[in-house]
């Protein structure tokens, strides 16, 4: 009986180490990513899993957001494909003004991600 417990103890120890070094941190990262995606709102700068960068123009429902990737070019993407929210912004007011939308240089992406 004592010999069987001694042989089983290293396997239990390996399982505990794997849990604390691999499984638990991954669960924390997944939870943080899920919360970040659920907090996406209009005006946020996002990157999709495919590498498309844009600004959220509309949150359609719990699963779909509309992203503007270039002036007057909008695409609908599933929220779960968002890889990163780069710029959290205040909610955009519907003032209709376009002040400050001048490009900083020759880079067309600079229009989308002003600092």
C-alpha positions as a printed Julia matrix, in Angstrom:
115×3 Matrix{Float64}:
   0.0    0.0     0.0
   2.76   2.43    0.96
   4.75   1.56   -2.16
   1.75   2.34   -4.44
   1.32   5.78   -2.87
   5.03   6.51   -3.31
   4.82   5.68   -7.01
   1.7    7.84   -7.46
   3.08  10.91   -5.66
   5.38  12.11   -8.51
   2.49  11.99  -11.0
   0.31  14.06   -8.68
   3.16  16.54   -8.19
   3.61  16.87  -11.98
  -0.14  17.52  -12.36
  -0.06  20.29   -9.73
   2.97  21.93  -11.38
   1.31  21.83  -14.8
  -1.84  23.38  -13.37
  -0.05  26.34  -11.77
   2.49  26.95  -14.54
   0.42  26.27  -17.68
  -3.32  25.89  -17.22
  -4.1   28.62  -14.68
  -2.21  31.46  -16.47
  -3.85  30.53  -19.79
  -7.29  30.68  -18.16
  -6.49  34.13  -16.77
  -5.36  35.38  -20.2
  -8.5   33.96  -21.82
 -10.71  35.62  -19.23
  -8.97  38.99  -19.7
  -9.31  38.71  -23.5
 -13.0   37.8   -23.19
 -13.62  40.85  -20.96
 -11.7   43.1   -23.36
 -13.78  41.89  -26.32
 -17.05  42.3   -24.44
 -16.08  45.89  -23.52
 -15.54  46.97  -27.16
 -17.56  50.04  -28.04
 -17.89  52.6   -30.79
 -14.7   54.53  -31.48
 -12.26  51.87  -30.25
  -9.29  51.01  -32.46
  -9.12  47.25  -32.97
  -7.07  44.59  -34.75
  -8.68  41.39  -36.02
  -7.06  37.97  -35.9
  -6.39  38.35  -39.64
  -4.43  41.55  -39.04
  -7.03  44.04  -40.28
  -6.85  47.31  -38.36
  -9.76  49.71  -38.02
 -12.12  51.65  -35.8
 -15.38  50.3   -34.46
 -18.23  52.29  -35.97
 -21.14  50.21  -34.74
 -21.73  47.38  -32.29
 -24.54  45.46  -33.97
 -25.28  42.86  -31.29
 -23.46  40.59  -28.86
 -21.51  38.86  -31.64
 -20.96  41.36  -34.49
 -19.22  44.73  -34.77
 -18.8   46.99  -37.77
 -15.26  48.23  -38.39
 -14.19  51.09  -40.65
 -10.92  50.04  -42.28
 -10.63  53.03  -44.63
 -12.74  56.13  -45.22
 -16.26  54.97  -46.12
 -15.22  51.29  -46.2
 -16.84  49.28  -43.42
 -16.84  45.56  -42.75
 -18.77  43.43  -40.29
 -16.68  41.08  -38.15
 -17.51  38.61  -35.45
 -16.36  39.86  -32.04
 -14.5   36.64  -31.28
 -12.12  37.35  -34.19
 -10.88  40.56  -32.57
  -7.33  39.98  -31.41
  -6.63  43.3   -29.7
  -8.25  46.56  -28.69
  -5.46  49.08  -29.2
  -7.1   52.35  -28.3
  -9.88  52.66  -25.81
 -11.79  55.86  -26.41
 -14.65  57.74  -24.92
 -17.99  57.06  -26.62
 -18.24  59.0   -29.86
 -20.85  61.74  -29.83
 -23.02  62.12  -32.93
 -21.92  65.71  -33.58
 -21.27  65.1   -37.28
 -18.04  67.11  -37.22
 -14.85  65.76  -38.73
 -12.33  68.02  -37.01
  -8.89  66.54  -36.67
  -9.14  63.88  -39.37
  -6.17  65.16  -41.36
  -3.47  62.57  -42.02
  -0.2   63.18  -40.19
   1.91  61.93  -43.09
   1.81  59.85  -46.22
   0.84  56.71  -44.28
  -2.9   55.97  -44.83
  -3.1   54.06  -41.56
  -2.21  57.21  -39.61
  -5.72  58.51  -40.33
  -7.24  55.61  -38.45
  -5.08  55.67  -35.35
  -4.53  59.23  -34.2
  -2.81  59.71  -30.85
